[in-house]
Structure formats: structure tokens, C-alpha cells
Amino acid sequence: MPVHTGDRLSALRALMKSQEYNVDAFLIPSEDSHQSEYIADCDKRRHWISGFTGSAGFAIVSTHEAALFTDGRYFLQASEQLDSNWTLMKQGLPGVPTWQEYLVKNLPAGSRIGVDPKLITASDARQLSSSLSTVGSSLVVIHENLVDKAWGAERPLAPKDHVIVQPIKFAGKSHADKLEDLRKYIVEKGAYGVVVSALDEVAWLFNLRGSDVECNPVFYSYAIISKADAVLYVDPAKVPDAVKEHLGSHVTLKPYDAIFDDLRKLSDTLASSGEKLIANSKTSLAVEVAAGKDNVQEERSFINDAKAIKNDAELKGMRDCHLRDAAALVHYFAWLEKQLKAGTKLDEVDGADKLEGFRAQQGDYVGLSFDTISSTGENGAIIHYKPEKDTCKVIDIKQIYLCDSGGQYKDGTTDVTRTYHFGEPTAYEKRCFTRVLQGHIAIDSAVFPQGTTGFLLDPFARHALWKDGLDFRHGTGHGVGSFLNVHEGPQGIGVRIAYNDTPLAVGMTVTNEPGYYEDGKFGIRIENVLIVRKADTPHNFGDRGYLGFEHVTLVPIGLNLIDKELLSPEEKKWVNDYHAECLAKIGPLVASDPDAVAWLKRETTPI
């Protein structure tokens, strides 16, 4: 049910109209001060003001209208969650402006547009200011976030949990060595240093983890690395002695908010020396303003690129944790089918909770990597659906069941989607599922020259669907962290042009998750995590070298949803080979559970 947002909007508009701020509109992004996709409760400003809980979206509140912009993954969810105070702007559809275009075209000329400088990137702010100037409008920096002021005492407190060390046996490389590599890059660029604001980059660089953001093992922090110093900005109360010992004397600890004073002091040094402080395109306007615009040099993130290439220890951890995770899933799906066929009434939350229990029994389990999408029938068409106890559906044995879930383990992160039907699927459901499966197989089996991007591979996942005039409104794949964020860049497979900037490389991880969704009926998605590896080809045209994929997810694909007549001999062989691998590697891990063994054997029967 939609949240009634009238009082919240009234409180915000009162602040906007006040003499102190005097703005005609206020911008409310989804992200936090670090441009994180997933955020802590205290930073869920767009959620609070709009009632929309999806992870992607942008809200604009003007004196006369409230608009929520989101992409195709969330059209259905947003339409159900927004109340009558809001207008849903379906990004990507013909005739729908971007939020930037909306500010120029839909608001009166000469408007003052308020923004919290910590929540907008410096590059976005520059582009927006330029666009607004064409109609005499302006971007107004407001350091006290107006949504926070409207939220008041009800706003949750910032998290205070301790930071922990990620052991070298899982990290594979010491933080000292990572800092040395970063300093070599700084010298190559002739720069003073690098400011680091992305939470997963800070965590990876220092081999630390936290729990400030649910499902994401990160902690609120910044860092400034120069040729001589490394300063980590984090709440001192979060840093136990074990972390201080791990960091050693060559890393200085300072309070989280001290970075802005330090940047202001550093600005004079930079201006006089002519050296630059390197920041990436996701660095906030607040950081750039504190350091001085002319002192900042925007570059592609060296840390993000380095983090994307997993070392041997990280790759071993990814393979190992996916085996344990697959065992948990096999236990769960065998249990679920048995319960449903026995007539037990289970809702979507019951299923999600039971799956979490099976995961918790696995070694080195820490928690979920995102909220489990346990969805029956029409809820499966809500691409990022989150079941709630008061509103979720009872799992229907006569409808498709889609489960997208993942775990955080000390040695890696998992993300897997399976779609099953525990009754009798229709011919149409089987055809749709098989078209999705064909796209999944095409990505998994792809061989491509080095230098190929995920943007170029994306049509492989859609080709079979396109034959039937079908498609899906999300990317085909994203990177996955090593006991870090489940969504990791810069690599990915999809139609976003940014994916054409990063060639896939050996050691990268990427998901393979084509799907198909019919609003009000069902959703289908099949998702595995892949590792990019060298491909063994009989020739090597152009001496470029060729790459392929290794799948590390090993969970059976629903046999009764496959229309075998649509599959080629090669595709049938892929299914049989994949299922043989599932049985061989996961069978021993579930041997103590007769129901799981029987289910696994049945679901891996050759076709």
C-alpha cells in the first residue's frame, strides 16, 4: 500500500519557501554521500519522501509537483508504491524526459534548484548548471539537507558497528601492497594524491569490512592517499584495536567529517604547488568544493579497475562460496517443493526466511548480499520485488516461482536467480522460459576476442527472445564483489553505454541474468555468476587472444519449464553438461539430506 506523503511534502515545501533557502525545487537522489547504490536507513531520503523503496530512482519536489524518475526495472513497483501526490516518470520510454530535461523544460525559467552538494557528483553538477543556465535557472547549494530537516527526530541514527579486518587469506594481497600500487599510479600521473570516497573502494584498499549498509560489508569512510601519507577518515568509535594494529603506523586515522576541513587546508598547498588531487567521476560536489575546483583532476578510478580483477585468492573464494551457497539453495528448493506438494501454506516471506536459514548453516556465512526476491506469479514481474509479511502472496503451486537471492561469505559474494514451477506450466510459460534459457546459454558459451566489452555481448542474451518479439528491461549482467558489494563495476553486460568503456578481462566476475516479465502474470530470470577466463581456441587471429566464461553458480535449471523442441543439439548438451556438474559437485554437500539428494538427482536428469 502507498505511504501517504502529503504531510512530508508539505514540511519540505515549507522549508523550500522559507527566506533562508528560497528555492523553487529540491533534488533528492537515491544515493548517499558516497554515491552508493545500497544505503543505510538514515540516508534513505528519497524513500522517506516518496514511499518508493526501489534502489534506483531520482525525486524532484517543486512548489507545485513531485516527480519520481526510475527505470524499467521499477515501473510496476513504483506505480504501486507512489501515492496520488507523485507523478511517475518512466525513464527510457518515448516522450519521457530525463530528470535533467525536466528541470529545464517543466519548471519556470529563472528557477532556483536546491541540492545537497554531498549527494550530487561534481561532474553532474557542472552539466546541470550548464543546462539550467540556458533558461536562466540556477543550481543552489544547500549544505543542510532539507529532507533531513523535514524528517526531523524520526530520521534513523547513523550506524555505529565496528570495522573488521579482511584476512590476507581471503584478500590475497596486503593493503600495504595495494597502497604501493596506488602510489605508483599517483607518480605516473604527476599528481599530489587521490581522494577516495566510494565505500567499497575504501574497504578493498585497506582490507577492511564493515556493516554500516545492510547486506553490503562496507563502512562510512573517506581516504586521501598521497605519495607520502595515507589518511583514513572514519568514526573513531568504529575502529577497534585489531584494526589499528592491522593498519599499522603508515595509515593515519582521523574522524569521518574531518576530511572537509583537511581538504580546505590542502587547497592552498595544491594551488601553490600546481599539483592536482585525483578524483573520479562519482566524487561529490562537496569534496570538489572543499578541495577547490581548479585543484581537482577527474580521472577514471584506478582502485575500481584494480578491484575488478580478482586475484587467485579471491577467485578461489568465489568458487568455494558458490559451492556452499548452491548446497543451501538445493536444500531450500527441495524443502519448498515437498512442503507445497503436501499442501502446506507458505507465503513469500516464509520462503525467504527458510532460505536464509539454510544459508546460515554454511561455513563462513556472514549475511545476505541483498534482500531475497521470493516471488510467486505476478509478483515475479516486479523485477526488484521485496516481499513484506503484511502484503506478500502465498506461494502458489500453480504459478511460476522466481527466487533471486545471494549471500555474503568471508571468502566471497553470491547472487543467483532460479525460476521454477512446482506444478504444470503452460506451453507459453515453457516457451518464454526456454527463450530466456537460450540467451543464458549464449552468454555462458560465448568466446570473444580480448578488448570486447559487455555492451557488445549483450545481444547474445536477447537474440532468442527477439525471435519471439520479447525482451527485458534490465541489464544482462553486473560485476560481483569479493565479500563486498553484490553490484560492482566498472564492468557489466548491458545496453548502458558506460559498459562499452570497460573491456572484459581475465579475473573479472560478471553475472549472466537474462529474463522475461509479463505484468500481472509472471516473471522469469536465470542468473549465474561467471568468471572471465582465457579461452582455448584453435587459432588466434590478430594475436589478440580470446576469452570465455567459467560459471561458478551450480544450481539446477527447472527441467519442467524447458521446451526441448526449441533447443538445438548444442544447447541440450550444455544443459546436460551443466546439470552433470551440479550433481557431481553439489551432491556430496547435501548427502545428509535425502530430500535434497532426491530432488537434485531428478532435476539433473539428462534431457
C-alpha positions in Angstrom: 0.0 0.0 0.0 1.3 3.5 -0.8 2.6 5.7 2.0 0.7 8.9 2.4 3.3 11.6 1.7 1.2 14.8 1.9 2.5 15.9 5.3 6.1 15.1 4.4 5.9 17.1 1.2 4.2 20.0 3.0 7.1 20.1 5.5 9.7 20.1 2.8 7.9 22.7 0.7 7.7 25.0 3.8 11.5 24.8 4.1 11.9 25.4 0.4 9.8 28.6 0.5 11.5 30.0 3.6 13.6 33.1 3.4 16.6 31.1 4.5 16.5 28.8 1.5 14.1 30.3 -1.1 14.3 27.5 -3.7 11.7 26.5 -6.3 12.6 22.8 -6.4 14.8 20.4 -4.3 16.6 17.5 -5.7 16.5 14.1 -3.9 18.8 11.4 -5.3 18.7 7.8 -4.1 22.4 7.7 -3.3 24.3 8.7 -0.1 27.4 10.9 0.2 29.5 8.2 -1.4 27.2 7.6 -4.4 26.3 4.1 -3.0 23.6 2.1 -4.7 22.6 0.5 -1.4 22.4 2.8 1.6 21.8 2.9 5.3 18.4 3.7 6.7 19.5 7.2 7.8 20.3 8.0 4.1 17.0 6.8 2.6 15.8 10.3 1.9 14.1 9.5 -1.5 12.4 6.5 0.1 11.1 8.6 3.0 9.8 11.5 0.9 8.2 9.4 -1.8 7.3 6.0 -0.3 9.1 4.3 -3.2 11.5 1.6 -1.9 13.4 0.6 -5.1 17.2 1.1 -5.1 17.2 3.3 -8.2 15.3 6.5 -8.7 15.5 10.3 -8.5 12.9 12.6 -6.9 12.3 16.2 -7.7 9.9 18.2 -5.4 8.9 21.6 -6.7 6.4 24.0 -5.2 3.7 22.6 -7.3 4.6 19.0 -8.3 6.5 15.9 -7.1 8.1 13.7 -9.7 9.8 10.3 -9.3 12.1 9.2 -12.1 13.1 5.5 -12.4 14.0 2.9 -15.0 12.2 -0.2 -16.4 13.1 -2.5 -13.5 10.9 -0.5 -11.2 7.9 0.8 -13.3 5.5 -1.7 -11.8 6.8 -1.4 -8.2 6.8 2.4 -8.3 3.3 2.6 -9.8 2.1 0.5 -6.8 4.0 2.4 -4.1 3.6 6.1 -5.1 0.5 7.9 -3.8 -1.5 10.5 -5.6 0.9 13.3 -4.7 3.5 11.9 -7.1 3.9 11.6 -10.9 5.8 8.6 -12.1 8.3 9.4 -14.9 9.2 6.2 -16.7 12.7 6.8 -17.9 13.6 5.4 -21.3 10.1 5.5 -22.7 9.3 7.8 -25.7 8.3 11.3 -24.7 9.6 10.9 -21.1 12.2 13.5 -20.2 15.3 12.7 -18.1 15.2 14.4 -14.7 17.7 17.0 -16.0 15.5 17.8 -19.0 12.5 18.0 -16.7 14.2 20.8 -14.7 14.8 22.8 -17.8 11.6 22.2 -19.7 9.0 21.7 -16.9 10.0 24.3 -14.4 9.6 28.1 -14.9 12.6 29.9 -16.4 14.7 31.5 -13.7 14.0 28.8 -11.1 16.4 28.2 -8.2 17.1 24.5 -7.8 18.3 23.4 -4.4 20.7 20.4 -3.9 22.8 18.9 -1.1 26.4 19.0 -2.5 27.3 15.8 -0.8 24.6 13.9 -2.8 25.4 15.1 -6.4 28.6 14.4 -8.2 30.8 17.3 -9.2 30.5 16.3 -12.9 26.7 16.1 -12.8 26.5 19.4 -11.0 28.6 21.1 -13.8 26.5 19.6 -16.5 23.3 20.5 -14.8 24.4 24.1 -14.1 25.2 24.5 -17.7 21.8 23.2 -18.8 19.9 25.3 -16.3 21.7 28.4 -17.4 20.1 28.2 -20.8 16.8 29.2 -19.3 18.2 31.5 -16.6 17.8 28.9 -13.8 20.5 28.1 -11.3 21.7 25.3 -9.0 21.7 26.4 -5.4 24.0 24.5 -2.9 22.3 23.8 0.4 24.6 22.3 3.0 21.8 21.3 5.4 19.8 18.7 3.6 16.2 19.9 3.6 14.7 16.4 3.6 16.7 15.6 6.8 15.3 18.7 8.4 11.7 17.8 7.4 12.3 14.2 8.6 13.4 15.5 11.9 13.7 13.3 15.0 12.2 10.4 13.2 15.2 10.0 11.0 17.2 6.9 12.0 20.6 7.4 13.6 23.8 6.6 11.7 25.2 3.1 12.2 28.0 2.6 14.7 29.1 -1.0 14.3 32.8 -1.9 14.4 35.0 -2.3 11.3 36.7 -5.7 10.9 39.8 -6.9 9.1 39.5 -8.9 5.9 42.3 -11.6 6.4 45.0 -11.9 3.8 44.0 -15.5 3.0 40.8 -14.1 1.6 42.0 -10.7 0.3 45.0 -12.2 -1.4 47.1 -9.0 -1.3 48.1 -6.8 1.6 46.8 -3.3 2.0 50.5 -2.1 2.0 51.0 -3.6 -1.5 47.7 -2.0 -2.7 48.8 1.4 -1.4 52.2 0.9 -3.1 50.4 0.2 -6.4 48.2 3.3 -6.0 51.2 5.5 -5.2 52.9 4.3 -8.4 49.8 5.5 -10.3 49.9 8.8 -8.5 53.6 9.3 -9.6 52.7 8.3 -13.2 50.0 11.0 -13.2 52.3 13.6 -11.7 49.6 14.3 -9.0 49.7 15.1 -5.3 47.4 12.2 -4.4 44.0 10.6 -4.7 40.8 11.2 -2.7 38.7 8.0 -2.3 35.0 8.3 -1.5 33.4 5.1 -2.7 32.8 2.9 0.3 33.7 -0.4 -1.4 36.9 1.2 -2.8 38.0 2.2 0.7 37.1 -1.2 2.2 39.0 -3.0 -0.6 42.1 -0.7 -0.5 42.6 -1.2 3.3 41.4 -4.8 3.5 38.7 -3.8 5.9 35.0 -4.6 6.0 32.0 -3.2 7.9 28.2 -3.4 8.3 27.0 0.2 8.0 24.9 -0.7 5.0 22.6 -3.7 5.2 23.8 -6.5 3.0 26.9 -4.6 2.0 30.1 -5.1 4.1 31.2 -1.5 4.0 31.6 1.3 6.5 31.2 5.1 6.2 34.6 6.5 5.4 36.8 8.5 3.1 40.5 8.3 2.3 43.2 10.6 1.0 46.3 8.9 -0.3 49.4 10.9 -1.3 52.9 10.0 -2.2 53.9 10.2 1.4 50.7 9.7 3.5 47.6 7.6 3.8 44.7 9.0 5.8 41.6 7.0 6.6 38.6 9.1 7.7 36.2 7.0 9.8 34.3 7.4 13.1 36.9 6.5 15.8 34.3 4.6 17.8 34.1 2.1 15.0 37.8 1.2 15.0 38.9 -1.5 17.5 42.5 -2.2 18.4 42.7 -5.1 16.0 42.0 -2.8 13.0 44.6 -0.2 14.3 47.2 -3.0 14.6 46.3 -4.2 11.1 46.7 -0.7 9.5 50.0 0.0 11.2 51.8 3.2 11.7 51.7 4.1 8.0 48.0 4.8 7.9 46.7 7.8 9.9 43.2 7.6 11.3 41.0 10.8 11.5 37.3 11.4 12.2 34.9 10.9 9.3 33.9 14.5 8.9 37.4 15.9 9.2 38.1 15.3 5.5 36.3 18.5 4.5 38.5 20.7 6.8 41.6 18.8 5.6 40.6 19.4 2.0 40.1 23.1 2.6 43.6 23.3 4.2 45.1 21.2 1.4 43.7 23.5 -1.2 46.3 26.2 -0.6 49.1 23.7 -0.8 47.8 22.4 -4.1 47.3 25.8 -5.6 50.8 26.9 -4.8 52.5 23.6 -6.0 50.4 23.2 -9.1 49.8 19.5 -8.2 46.4 18.0 -8.5 44.3 15.8 -6.3 42.8 13.0 -8.4 39.1 12.2 -8.0 36.8 10.0 -10.1 33.5 10.9 -11.8 31.5 9.8 -8.8 33.2 12.1 -6.3 30.7 14.6 -4.7 30.4 18.3 -5.4 31.1 18.8 -1.7 34.5 17.2 -1.9 35.4 19.2 -5.0 34.3 22.5 -3.5 36.3 21.8 -0.3 39.5 21.0 -2.3 39.0 23.8 -4.8 37.7 23.0 -8.3 40.9 24.0 -10.0 42.9 21.7 -7.7 41.0 18.5 -8.7 41.7 16.4 -11.6 39.0 13.9 -12.7 40.2 10.5 -13.8 38.9 7.0 -14.1 39.1 5.2 -10.8 42.4 3.3 -10.6 41.1 1.5 -7.4 37.8 0.4 -9.1 39.7 -1.0 -12.1 42.2 -2.9 -9.8 39.4 -4.2 -7.6 37.5 -5.6 -10.6 40.4 -8.0 -11.4 40.2 -10.7 -8.8 43.4 -12.3 -7.6 43.9 -16.0 -7.1 42.8 -16.0 -3.5 39.7 -14.0 -4.3 38.8 -16.3 -7.3 39.3 -19.4 -5.1 36.9 -17.8 -2.5 34.3 -17.1 -5.2 34.4 -20.7 -6.4 34.3 -22.1 -2.9 31.5 -19.9 -1.5 29.3 -20.6 -4.5 29.5 -24.4 -3.9 28.3 -23.9 -0.3 25.7 -21.4 -1.5 24.4 -23.9 -4.1 24.1 -26.5 -1.4 21.9 -24.1 0.6 19.7 -23.5 -2.4 19.3 -27.2 -3.2 18.2 -27.8 0.4 15.7 -25.0 0.1 14.1 -25.8 -3.2 13.8 -29.5 -2.3 12.2 -28.5 1.0 9.9 -25.9 -0.6 8.6 -28.3 -3.3 7.9 -31.0 -0.7 6.0 -28.6 1.5 3.9 -27.2 -1.3 3.0 -30.6 -2.7 2.0 -31.6 0.8 -0.5 -28.7 0.9 1.5 -26.6 3.4 0.5 -22.9 3.1 3.7 -20.8 2.8 4.0 -17.2 1.8 6.9 -15.5 0.0 8.4 -14.3 3.3 8.3 -17.8 4.8 10.2 -19.0 1.8 12.8 -16.2 2.0 13.3 -16.8 5.7 13.7 -20.5 5.3 16.3 -20.0 2.6 18.2 -17.6 4.8 18.2 -20.3 7.5 19.8 -22.8 5.1 22.4 -20.3 4.1 23.2 -19.5 7.7 24.2 -23.2 8.2 27.0 -22.8 5.6 30.6 -22.2 6.6 31.9 -18.6 6.7 28.4 -17.2 6.2 28.0 -13.5 7.2 24.6 -12.5 5.9 22.6 -11.8 2.8 24.1 -9.9 -0.1 20.7 -8.3 -0.8 17.1 -8.7 0.2 15.8 -12.0 -1.1 13.3 -11.7 -4.0 10.9 -14.6 -3.2 8.1 -14.1 -5.7 5.1 -16.1 -6.9 3.1 -15.5 -10.0 2.5 -11.8 -10.8 5.0 -10.6 -8.2 7.8 -12.2 -10.2 7.2 -9.5 -12.8 8.3 -6.8 -10.3 12.0 -7.1 -11.1 13.3 -6.0 -7.7 10.4 -7.2 -5.6 10.8 -7.4 -1.9 8.1 -9.4 -0.1 6.6 -7.9 3.1 4.7 -10.1 5.6 1.6 -7.9 5.6 1.2 -7.7 1.8 3.0 -10.7 0.3 1.3 -13.6 -1.5 1.0 -17.2 -0.6 3.3 -19.3 -2.9 1.0 -20.8 -5.5 2.0 -24.3 -6.8 0.1 -23.5 -9.9 2.2 -20.4 -10.8 5.8 -19.7 -11.6 8.1 -19.1 -8.6 11.1 -16.7 -9.1 13.8 -16.6 -6.4 16.7 -14.1 -6.7 19.0 -14.3 -3.7 22.5 -14.2 -2.5 24.9 -14.5 0.4 27.8 -12.7 1.9 30.6 -15.1 2.9 34.0 -14.3 4.3 35.5 -15.6 1.1 33.1 -14.2 -1.5 29.7 -12.9 -2.5 26.9 -14.8 -4.3 24.0 -13.8 -6.5 21.8 -16.4 -8.1 18.3 -16.5 -9.6 16.2 -19.6 -10.3 12.8 -19.8 -11.8 10.7 -23.0 -11.1 7.2 -24.3 -11.5 6.2 -26.8 -8.9 3.0 -27.7 -10.8 2.3 -27.9 -14.5 3.5 -24.9 -16.5 1.6 -23.8 -19.7 3.1 -24.2 -23.1 3.5 -20.4 -23.3 5.4 -20.2 -20.0 7.7 -23.0 -21.1 8.4 -21.2 -24.4 9.2 -17.9 -22.6 11.4 -19.7 -20.1 13.3 -21.6 -22.9 13.9 -18.4 -24.8 15.5 -16.9 -21.6 17.5 -20.1 -21.1 18.8 -19.9 -24.7 20.0 -16.4 -24.0 21.7 -17.6 -20.8 23.4 -20.4 -22.7 24.6 -18.0 -25.4 26.3 -15.8 -22.8 27.8 -18.7 -20.9 29.2 -20.2 -24.1 30.4 -17.0 -25.7 34.0 -16.9 -26.9 35.2 -13.4 -27.8 38.5 -11.5 -28.6 40.3 -9.6 -25.9 39.1 -6.0 -25.8 35.4 -7.0 -26.2 33.0 -5.2 -23.8 29.8 -6.3 -22.2 28.0 -3.8 -24.2 28.9 -5.8 -27.3 27.9 -9.1 -25.8 24.5 -8.1 -24.6 22.6 -9.0 -27.8 23.7 -12.6 -27.2 21.3 -12.7 -24.3 18.4 -11.2 -26.2 18.7 -12.9 -29.6 16.4 -15.9 -28.8 13.8 -13.6 -27.1 13.9 -11.2 -30.0 12.9 -14.1 -32.3 9.6 -14.2 -30.4 9.3 -10.4 -30.2 10.2 -10.5 -26.5 12.8 -8.6 -24.4 13.6 -7.4 -20.9 14.1 -4.0 -19.3 17.3 -4.5 -17.4 21.0 -5.2 -17.9 22.2 -8.8 -18.6 24.9 -8.8 -16.0 26.9 -6.8 -13.4 30.2 -7.4 -11.6 30.2 -9.0 -8.2 32.5 -8.1 -5.3 34.7 -10.4 -3.2 32.9 -10.2 0.2 31.9 -6.7 -1.0 29.0 -5.1 -2.9 26.9 -7.6 -4.9 26.7 -4.9 -7.6 30.3 -4.0 -8.6 31.7 -2.1 -11.6 33.0 -0.9 -13.8 32.3 -4.0 -16.0 28.9 -5.3 -16.9 26.9 -6.7 -19.7 24.0 -4.5 -20.9 22.8 -1.7 -23.1 24.2 1.1 -20.9 26.8 2.9 -23.0 29.1 3.0 -19.9 29.6 -0.7 -20.3 31.4 0.0 -23.6 34.1 1.8 -21.7 35.4 -1.4 -19.9 36.6 -4.4 -21.9 36.0 -7.7 -20.1 39.3 -9.1 -18.8 40.6 -12.3 -17.2 39.8 -12.4 -13.5 36.7 -10.2 -13.7 33.3 -11.5 -12.4 30.0 -10.8 -14.1 26.5 -12.1 -13.7 24.6 -13.7 -16.6 20.9 -13.0 -15.9 18.5 -12.6 -18.9 14.8 -12.6 -18.1 11.3 -12.1 -19.3 8.4 -10.5 -17.4 4.7 -10.1 -18.0 3.0 -7.6 -15.7 0.2 -9.2 -13.8 1.2 -12.7 -14.7 4.8 -14.0 -14.1 8.5 -13.3 -14.1 11.3 -15.4 -15.4 15.1 -14.9 -14.8 18.0 -17.3 -14.8 21.2 -16.0 -13.2 24.7 -17.4 -12.7 27.9 -15.7 -11.6 30.7 -16.0 -14.2 34.4 -15.6 -14.1 36.2 -14.3 -17.2 39.0 -16.6 -18.3 41.2 -17.3 -21.3 39.6 -19.4 -24.0 41.4 -22.2 -25.7 40.8 -21.6 -29.4 42.4 -23.5 -32.4 43.5 -20.2 -33.9 44.4 -16.7 -32.7 43.5 -14.2 -35.4 45.3 -10.9 -35.0 47.3 -12.3 -32.0 44.6 -10.7 -29.8 43.9 -13.7 -27.5 40.4 -14.9 -26.9 38.3 -15.1 -23.7 35.3 -17.0 -22.4 33.5 -17.7 -19.1 33.6 -20.1 -16.2 30.3 -20.4 -14.3 30.7 -20.8 -10.6 26.9 -21.0 -9.8 25.8 -24.6 -9.7 22.1 -24.9 -9.1 19.8 -26.9 -11.4 17.7 -25.2 -14.0 14.0 -26.1 -13.9 13.5 -29.1 -16.2 9.7 -28.9 -16.4 9.9 -25.4 -17.8 12.2 -26.3 -20.7 10.6 -26.7 -24.2 13.1 -29.2 -25.5 11.8 -28.8 -29.1 13.2 -25.2 -29.1 16.7 -26.3 -28.1 19.5 -27.1 -30.6 21.7 -30.2 -30.0 24.4 -27.9 -28.7 22.0 -26.3 -26.2 20.8 -29.6 -25.0 24.4 -30.7 -24.5 25.0 -27.5 -22.5 22.0 -28.2 -20.2 23.1 -31.8 -19.6 26.7 -30.9 -19.0 25.8 -28.2 -16.6 23.4 -30.5 -14.7 26.1 -33.2 -14.5 28.5 -30.7 -13.0 25.8 -29.6 -10.5 25.2 -33.3 -9.4 28.9 -34.1 -9.2 29.9 -31.0 -7.1 26.8 -30.3 -5.0 25.6 -33.9 -4.4 28.3 -34.6 -1.8 27.5 -31.4 0.0 23.8 -32.3 0.5 24.3 -36.0 1.1 22.9 -35.9 4.6 19.5 -34.6 3.4 17.6 -37.4 1.5 15.1 -35.0 0.1 17.7 -32.7 -1.3 19.6 -35.6 -2.8 16.4 -37.0 -4.5 15.5 -33.5 -5.8 19.0 -32.8 -7.1 19.1 -36.2 -8.9 15.7 -35.6 -10.5 16.4 -32.1 -11.5 19.7 -33.0 -13.2 18.3 -35.9 -15.3 19.6 -35.6 -18.8 17.2 -34.3 -21.4 
